[in-house]
Amino acid sequence: MSQHLFDRKTDSFFGPLSYLGYALLLASLVLGSSPWWYGPASAKVQMLAVGALLLLLGILFKFTFHGFQLDFQNRRLREYLSMFGLKTGKWAPLPAFQKVVLTSNLRPSDDHGHSHDHKPAPLVMWYTIGLFSHSDEADYELRTDNQQDALKTLRLLSGKLGIPAEDRTSSPVSRG
């Protein structure tokens, strides 16, 4: 990442279905490179074609995501869609941000287990970095489950944008 460009993946385009990409990639390898396929050449070509299609779909599912970029040098930003490594999205002038705020809250973890005992997913701490201009709601939000990354991002954005940073992550229990 260059010194003047802040780039952050925000979420998968396909959501939880992005994990299907792994299965499609595995299936493409099995179909496309299997030495067990016997028969006429046309059957082998069909298997290779299906394997190539599954490979393409696997890459699409796994590596298509939304993101957010700030260009500090040219004072602009964009939200983008990255597909096959190509980022699309229109650049807009950087709003007059007034502050950057870090908050935290407990959220259910993304438990992808297949347990059917109806127990709730364990709670994990999530951190939200919000960029505010003139309203009480954030214009842009970035989320992470890593506290050090959240604090580093808060300081970086505050410094590069020249706006105050607020860390609101202290728990109500510690204020007591």
N, C-alpha and C positions, 0 to 999 in steps of 0.2 A: 504494500500500500504506500503510495507516495505521501509526502509530508502535507500536501494540500488537499488530499481527497480522503474523506471518511466514508467507508463502505461497510455496510452491515446487512447480512442476510436476516430477514425478519421472520419468514415462515415458508413452509413448503406449499407449493401451489396445489398439490393433491392432498394435503393434510396427512392423516394417518395412512392413507392409501399409498403414500410414497414408499412404505416398507414393502409393498408388492414389487417394487423395482428389483429388490434382491432376488426374489423368486423368479422373476422374468429373466434376469441376467443368468441365473443358474440354469434355467430351462434352455436358454439360448446356447449356452456352452454345451449342454448335453446333446441337443439336437444338431447343432452346427458342427461339432467336432467328434461325434461318436464313431468309433471304428466298427460298431456292431451293425451298421446299416448295410444290408446286402440288397441286391436287386438291380434293376435297370438303372442306367445313368439318370434317367428322368426323375426317378424316385429320390436319388441322392441330391439332385439339383433342387427338388422341392423341399427336402429336409434342410438344405443349406439356406434356402430362401426363408423358410419359416424360422430357422435359427437367427438369421439376420434381422428379421422383423421383430422377434422377441428381444433381441439385443437392443435394437433401437427403442422399443417401448420401455424396456428396463431402464435405459439411460434417461429417457424422457421422464418416467415416473420418479426416479431417484434424484435427478439433478435439475429439476425445474422448481424454481422458488421465487418468492418476492424478496425485494431488498430495498434499501434506502441509502442514498448517497448525498453527501454534502461536499461541495467543491468550495473550499475556503478561499482559494486564490481568485476565482471568478465570481464569488458570492452568489452561488446558485445551489439548488437541490433538486432531487428527483426521487420518486418512488419508481421502481422498475420491476420487470419480469425477466428473469434469466432462464433461457431455454437453450440447451446445448452450449452453454457458455456465452451466449450472446445476450447482452442486456438491452432491453427496449423500455423506453419511458421518456417522457418529455422533461427537459430541464425547465425549471421556473426560477425566477429571482428569489433570493434568500429573504424570507420575511424578517421583520425587525423583531427578533426574539428578545424578550425581556428577562427571561430566567430559564435555567435548567434545573429540574427537580428530580431527586432520587427518592422513590418510595419502595416499600416492600410489603408483601402480604403472603399468607400461607395459601397454597392452592393444591388441589390433588395432583399427585404426580401422574405422568403419562404412563400408567401401568398397562403394558401391552400383554400381560399374562392372560391366559385363557381360563382362569379360575371361575367357577360358577357358584362359589359359596356366598356371593352377594356381599362380601366385605367391602367397605369403601377403600379406595386407593389411599395410600399413605400421603400425608401432607408434606409438602416441601416449600421452602422459602423461594419466592420469585421476586426479582427486583425490576422496577420499571423506571426508565429514564425518560422524562417528559420534557419536551421543548415547548415553552409557552410564549405567545406573543401578546395579544391584547385581551384574551378571554380567560375564564376560569378553567377551561378544559384545554388539555395539551393539544397542540397542533400536530405533533408527531410523538410517537412513543416507541421506545425500543425496550425489549424484555430479555432478561437473562436469569439463569439460576445460579450464577457465579458472582459472589459479592465483590471479589477483587476486580473482576472485569467491569462490574457496574460502577464501582468507585473510580476506576481508571477512565472509563468513558465519561463520567460526570466531569472530572477534572479536565479532560481533553476538550470536551465541548465548551465548557465554561471559558477555558483559556483561549481557544481558537476563535470563539465568537465574541469574546470580551463581555460576557454577561455573568451576573452572579449565579452561584450554584447553591442549592439548598439540599441538604441531606436529611430527609425525614424518615430514616430507617430505624430510629430508636424505638424499641417496643414500649407499649403502655406500661408494662410491668416494671421496666427500669426507670420510668419517670416517677413512680410511686411515692 
